[in-house]
Amino acid sequence: MAKTYSCSAKVDLKTIAYSSVGGDGGGTEVAVRDSTLEFTESAAPKIKGFFNGIATVSGSGDILLAHATDPLQGFGDAGYVPPTFDVASKKITMLRFENLDASASITITRKASVGLPIFDTAGDSVTLAPGDIRIFYFKAGTAALTTGSNDALTLSRSGGSPQLAVTVYYGD
């Protein structure tokens, strides 16, 4: 059963002018213009499901964000996908990465052959310094995802075994 979400608001605006006679600071309040601004938005949220997990980056490797059961691909077992949510053919609406380490940086790279299209070209990357958070928002969503086709990101680190918190919001 589909749910409908709506938002509506009404804002009353009143412009007031003061007139003063004789410069004594006293005056008469006169309403110059009254107006009402109304808007209504009725649309379902674009978020259809999510994935939340923590990857321990002990070496370079790939994550597959369209994978139904193991998006982190062995980087960690602390992951959660709602049990009734199917990732196949969904688009990513928002990504959130947080480097949880205090000393090592983590680099997230678009894989060359089956890379997730969050960067312009394959091989493009972003490095998260310790404690950094990076959020990607895609108004129209990324391309529809297919496991092993267009969903891979390569994770690498500057040293140690830093942890990366990964939250992915999927839509249509």
Phi and psi in degrees as GROMACS dihedral restraints (atoms count N, CA, C in turn):
[ dihedral_restraints ]
;  ai    aj    ak    al  type     phi  dphi    fc
    3     4     5     6     1   -74.6    20    10
    4     5     6     7     1   142.5    20    10
    6     7     8     9     1  -104.9    20    10
    7     8     9    10     1   143.2    20    10
    9    10    11    12     1  -110.5    20    10
   10    11    12    13     1   132.8    20    10
   12    13    14    15     1  -115.1    20    10
   13    14    15    16     1   140.4    20    10
   15    16    17    18     1  -142.9    20    10
   16    17    18    19     1   157.8    20    10
   18    19    20    21     1  -139.0    20    10
   19    20    21    22     1   134.2    20    10
   21    22    23    24     1  -142.6    20    10
   22    23    24    25     1   152.2    20    10
   24    25    26    27     1  -150.3    20    10
   25    26    27    28     1   154.4    20    10
   27    28    29    30     1  -134.8    20    10
   28    29    30    31     1   127.9    20    10
   30    31    32    33     1  -120.8    20    10
   31    32    33    34     1   123.4    20    10
   33    34    35    36     1   -95.9    20    10
   34    35    36    37     1   125.8    20    10
   36    37    38    39     1  -113.2    20    10
   37    38    39    40     1   137.7    20    10
   39    40    41    42     1  -135.5    20    10
   40    41    42    43     1   124.8    20    10
   42    43    44    45     1   -98.4    20    10
   43    44    45    46     1   126.3    20    10
   45    46    47    48     1  -114.5    20    10
   46    47    48    49     1   138.2    20    10
   48    49    50    51     1  -123.9    20    10
   49    50    51    52     1   144.9    20    10
   51    52    53    54     1  -112.4    20    10
   52    53    54    55     1   137.0    20    10
   54    55    56    57     1  -114.6    20    10
   55    56    57    58     1   142.2    20    10
   57    58    59    60     1  -128.5    20    10
   58    59    60    61     1   135.0    20    10
   60    61    62    63     1  -114.0    20    10
   61    62    63    64     1   130.9    20    10
   63    64    65    66     1    79.4    20    10
   64    65    66    67     1     5.2    20    10
   66    67    68    69     1    68.5    20    10
   67    68    69    70     1    19.0    20    10
   69    70    71    72     1   -86.1    20    10
   70    71    72    73     1     1.8    20    10
   72    73    74    75     1    85.7    20    10
   73    74    75    76     1   -16.6    20    10
   75    76    77    78     1   -78.3    20    10
   76    77    78    79     1   157.8    20    10
   78    79    80    81     1  -166.0    20    10
   79    80    81    82     1   177.1    20    10
   81    82    83    84     1  -115.1    20    10
   82    83    84    85     1   130.3    20    10
   84    85    86    87     1   -81.4    20    10
   85    86    87    88     1   126.9    20    10
   87    88    89    90     1  -126.8    20    10
   88    89    90    91     1   125.4    20    10
   90    91    92    93     1   -76.0    20    10
   91    92    93    94     1   116.2    20    10
   93    94    95    96     1   -83.1    20    10
   94    95    96    97     1   -42.0    20    10
   96    97    98    99     1  -153.8    20    10
   97    98    99   100     1   134.1    20    10
   99   100   101   102     1  -111.7    20    10
  100   101   102   103     1   139.8    20    10
  102   103   104   105     1  -151.4    20    10
  103   104   105   106     1   158.0    20    10
  105   106   107   108     1  -125.0    20    10
  106   107   108   109     1   132.1    20    10
  108   109   110   111     1  -111.6    20    10
  109   110   111   112     1   123.8    20    10
  111   112   113   114     1  -127.2    20    10
  112   113   114   115     1   145.4    20    10
  114   115   116   117     1  -148.0    20    10
  115   116   117   118     1   151.6    20    10
  117   118   119   120     1  -138.5    20    10
  118   119   120   121     1   134.1    20    10
  120   121   122   123     1  -126.3    20    10
  121   122   123   124     1   124.9    20    10
  123   124   125   126     1  -127.6    20    10
  124   125   126   127     1   102.8    20    10
  126   127   128   129     1  -158.5    20    10
  127   128   129   130     1   145.0    20    10
  129   130   131   132     1   -71.0    20    10
  130   131   132   133     1   147.4    20    10
  132   133   134   135     1   -59.9    20    10
  133   134   135   136     1   149.7    20    10
  135   136   137   138     1   -79.3    20    10
  136   137   138   139     1   -11.8    20    10
  138   139   140   141     1   -79.8    20    10
  139   140   141   142     1   124.3    20    10
  141   142   143   144     1  -109.9    20    10
  142   143   144   145     1   -21.1    20    10
  144   145   146   147     1  -174.8    20    10
  145   146   147   148     1   177.3    20    10
  147   148   149   150     1  -151.5    20    10
  148   149   150   151     1   165.0    20    10
  150   151   152   153     1  -131.1    20    10
  151   152   153   154     1   139.7    20    10
  153   154   155   156     1  -138.5    20    10
  154   155   156   157     1   127.6    20    10
  156   157   158   159     1  -162.5    20    10
  157   158   159   160     1   173.0    20    10
  159   160   161   162     1  -124.5    20    10
  160   161   162   163     1   124.3    20    10
  162   163   164   165     1  -101.9    20    10
  163   164   165   166     1   131.1    20    10
  165   166   167   168     1   -96.6    20    10
  166   167   168   169     1   111.1    20    10
  168   169   170   171     1   -92.9    20    10
  169   170   171   172     1    86.6    20    10
  171   172   173   174     1   -93.7    20    10
  172   173   174   175     1    -5.5    20    10
  174   175   176   177     1  -167.0    20    10
  175   176   177   178     1   176.4    20    10
  177   178   179   180     1   -78.0    20    10
  178   179   180   181     1   139.5    20    10
  180   181   182   183     1  -175.2    20    10
  181   182   183   184     1   177.3    20    10
  183   184   185   186     1  -107.5    20    10
  184   185   186   187     1   149.1    20    10
  186   187   188   189     1  -115.9    20    10
  187   188   189   190     1   147.6    20    10
  189   190   191   192     1  -120.2    20    10
  190   191   192   193     1   100.8    20    10
  192   193   194   195     1   -78.0    20    10
  193   194   195   196     1     1.8    20    10
  195   196   197   198     1  -105.1    20    10
  196   197   198   199     1    -0.6    20    10
  198   199   200   201     1   -68.9    20    10
  199   200   201   202     1   130.0    20    10
  201   202   203   204     1   -70.5    20    10
  202   203   204   205     1   -31.3    20    10
  204   205   206   207     1  -118.7    20    10
  205   206   207   208     1   -21.2    20    10
  207   208   209   210     1  -144.3    20    10
  208   209   210   211     1    68.6    20    10
  210   211   212   213     1   -59.3    20    10
  211   212   213   214     1   -30.0    20    10
  213   214   215   216     1   -84.2    20    10
  214   215   216   217     1    -5.6    20    10
  216   217   218   219     1    48.2    20    10
  217   218   219   220     1    52.8    20    10
  219   220   221   222     1    88.3    20    10
  220   221   222   223     1    -4.2    20    10
  222   223   224   225     1   -73.8    20    10
  223   224   225   226     1   -21.1    20    10
  225   226   227   228     1  -170.8    20    10
  226   227   228   229     1   156.4    20    10
  228   229   230   231     1  -107.1    20    10
  229   230   231   232     1     2.6    20    10
  231   232   233   234     1   -91.8    20    10
  232   233   234   235     1    75.9    20    10
  234   235   236   237     1  -134.5    20    10
  235   236   237   238     1   151.1    20    10
  237   238   239   240     1  -141.3    20    10
  238   239   240   241     1   122.8    20    10
  240   241   242   243     1  -121.3    20    10
  241   242   243   244     1   128.6    20    10
  243   244   245   246     1   -53.4    20    10
  244   245   246   247     1   136.3    20    10
  246   247   248   249     1   -59.5    20    10
  247   248   249   250     1   -28.0    20    10
  249   250   251   252     1   -97.8    20    10
  250   251   252   253     1     4.7    20    10
  252   253   254   255     1   -92.5    20    10
  253   254   255   256     1   128.7    20    10
  255   256   257   258     1  -109.1    20    10
  256   257   258   259     1   120.4    20    10
  258   259   260   261     1   -74.8    20    10
  259   260   261   262     1   -28.6    20    10
  261   262   263   264     1   -50.5    20    10
  262   263   264   265     1   132.3    20    10
  264   265   266   267     1    69.3    20    10
  265   266   267   268     1     3.3    20    10
  267   268   269   270     1   -80.6    20    10
  268   269   270   271     1   165.3    20    10
  270   271   272   273     1  -113.5    20    10
  271   272   273   274     1   150.7    20    10
  273   274   275   276     1   -85.2    20    10
  274   275   276   277     1   126.0    20    10
  276   277   278   279     1   -93.8    20    10
  277   278   279   280     1   -40.0    20    10
  279   280   281   282     1  -149.5    20    10
  280   281   282   283     1   142.2    20    10
  282   283   284   285     1  -123.1    20    10
  283   284   285   286     1   140.3    20    10
  285   286   287   288     1  -131.8    20    10
  286   287   288   289     1   123.2    20    10
  288   289   290   291     1  -118.3    20    10
  289   290   291   292     1   135.0    20    10
  291   292   293   294     1  -133.6    20    10
  292   293   294   295     1   122.9    20    10
  294   295   296   297     1   -79.0    20    10
  295   296   297   298     1   112.8    20    10
  297   298   299   300     1   -87.2    20    10
  298   299   300   301     1    -3.9    20    10
  300   301   302   303     1   -82.9    20    10
  301   302   303   304     1   153.3    20    10
  303   304   305   306     1   -93.6    20    10
  304   305   306   307     1   -11.4    20    10
  306   307   308   309     1  -137.0    20    10
  307   308   309   310     1   -24.6    20    10
  309   310   311   312     1  -102.1    20    10
  310   311   312   313     1   145.3    20    10
  312   313   314   315     1   -93.4    20    10
  313   314   315   316     1   159.2    20    10
  315   316   317   318     1  -128.2    20    10
  316   317   318   319     1   132.5    20    10
  318   319   320   321     1  -108.2    20    10
  319   320   321   322     1   133.6    20    10
  321   322   323   324     1  -113.3    20    10
  322   323   324   325     1   120.4    20    10
  324   325   326   327     1  -123.4    20    10
  325   326   327   328     1   140.3    20    10
  327   328   329   330     1   -72.1    20    10
  328   329   330   331     1   119.4    20    10
  330   331   332   333     1   -63.4    20    10
  331   332   333   334     1   144.2    20    10
  333   334   335   336     1   -63.4    20    10
  334   335   336   337     1   -48.8    20    10
  336   337   338   339     1   -91.0    20    10
  337   338   339   340     1   -35.9    20    10
  339   340   341   342     1  -131.3    20    10
  340   341   342   343     1    38.5    20    10
  342   343   344   345     1   -71.9    20    10
  343   344   345   346     1   142.5    20    10
  345   346   347   348     1   -67.1    20    10
  346   347   348   349     1   126.3    20    10
  348   349   350   351     1   -78.5    20    10
  349   350   351   352     1    62.5    20    10
  351   352   353   354     1  -100.3    20    10
  352   353   354   355     1   -13.1    20    10
  354   355   356   357     1  -116.9    20    10
  355   356   357   358     1   162.9    20    10
  357   358   359   360     1   -60.4    20    10
  358   359   360   361     1   -46.2    20    10
  360   361   362   363     1  -135.5    20    10
  361   362   363   364     1   160.7    20    10
  363   364   365   366     1   -58.6    20    10
  364   365   366   367     1   140.0    20    10
  366   367   368   369     1    92.2    20    10
  367   368   369   370     1   -16.5    20    10
  369   370   371   372     1   -65.4    20    10
  370   371   372   373     1   149.3    20    10
  372   373   374   375     1  -150.4    20    10
  373   374   375   376     1   171.6    20    10
  375   376   377   378     1  -139.4    20    10
  376   377   378   379     1   139.8    20    10
  378   379   380   381     1  -109.6    20    10
  379   380   381   382     1   130.2    20    10
  381   382   383   384     1  -100.8    20    10
  382   383   384   385     1   116.6    20    10
  384   385   386   387     1   -69.3    20    10
  385   386   387   388     1   165.5    20    10
  387   388   389   390     1   -52.1    20    10
  388   389   390   391     1   128.7    20    10
  390   391   392   393     1    83.3    20    10
  391   392   393   394     1    -7.9    20    10
  393   394   395   396     1   -68.5    20    10
  394   395   396   397     1   149.9    20    10
  396   397   398   399     1  -124.8    20    10
  397   398   399   400     1   135.8    20    10
  399   400   401   402     1  -127.6    20    10
  400   401   402   403     1   129.0    20    10
  402   403   404   405     1  -119.5    20    10
  403   404   405   406     1   131.4    20    10
  405   406   407   408     1  -113.4    20    10
  406   407   408   409     1   129.1    20    10
  408   409   410   411     1  -122.6    20    10
  409   410   411   412     1   132.4    20    10
  411   412   413   414     1  -123.7    20    10
  412   413   414   415     1   104.5    20    10
  414   415   416   417     1   -55.1    20    10
  415   416   417   418     1   -45.3    20    10
  417   418   419   420     1   -92.8    20    10
  418   419   420   421     1    -1.7    20    10
  420   421   422   423     1    82.3    20    10
  421   422   423   424     1   161.0    20    10
  423   424   425   426     1   -77.1    20    10
  424   425   426   427     1  -174.6    20    10
  426   427   428   429     1   -62.4    20    10
  427   428   429   430     1   152.9    20    10
  429   430   431   432     1   -59.6    20    10
  430   431   432   433     1   131.2    20    10
  432   433   434   435     1   -85.3    20    10
  433   434   435   436     1   142.9    20    10
  435   436   437   438     1  -135.3    20    10
  436   437   438   439     1   127.0    20    10
  438   439   440   441     1   -56.6    20    10
  439   440   441   442     1   129.8    20    10
  441   442   443   444     1    75.0    20    10
  442   443   444   445     1     7.9    20    10
  444   445   446   447     1  -115.2    20    10
  445   446   447   448     1   -47.7    20    10
  447   448   449   450     1  -148.7    20    10
  448   449   450   451     1    37.3    20    10
  450   451   452   453     1  -129.3    20    10
  451   452   453   454     1     9.1    20    10
  453   454   455   456     1   -94.1    20    10
  454   455   456   457     1   138.3    20    10
  456   457   458   459     1  -127.9    20    10
  457   458   459   460     1   139.4    20    10
  459   460   461   462     1   -98.4    20    10
  460   461   462   463     1   130.4    20    10
  462   463   464   465     1  -105.6    20    10
  463   464   465   466     1   137.7    20    10
  465   466   467   468     1  -143.6    20    10
  466   467   468   469     1   165.8    20    10
  468   469   470   471     1  -138.0    20    10
  469   470   471   472     1   162.8    20    10
  471   472   473   474     1   -83.5    20    10
  472   473   474   475     1   -17.1    20    10
  474   475   476   477     1   167.0    20    10
  475   476   477   478     1   168.7    20    10
  477   478   479   480     1    65.1    20    10
  478   479   480   481     1  -152.9    20    10
  480   481   482   483     1  -134.0    20    10
  481   482   483   484     1    68.3    20    10
  483   484   485   486     1   -66.9    20    10
  484   485   486   487     1   156.9    20    10
  486   487   488   489     1  -106.4    20    10
  487   488   489   490     1   140.3    20    10
  489   490   491   492     1  -120.7    20    10
  490   491   492   493     1   118.0    20    10
  492   493   494   495     1   -81.0    20    10
  493   494   495   496     1   128.4    20    10
  495   496   497   498     1  -123.0    20    10
  496   497   498   499     1   123.2    20    10
  498   499   500   501     1  -127.2    20    10
  499   500   501   502     1   127.5    20    10
  501   502   503   504     1  -125.2    20    10
  502   503   504   505     1   128.3    20    10
  504   505   506   507     1  -108.2    20    10
  505   506   507   508     1   126.0    20    10
  507   508   509   510     1  -107.0    20    10
  508   509   510   511     1   146.2    20    10
  510   511   512   513     1  -141.0    20    10
  511   512   513   514     1  -166.3    20    10
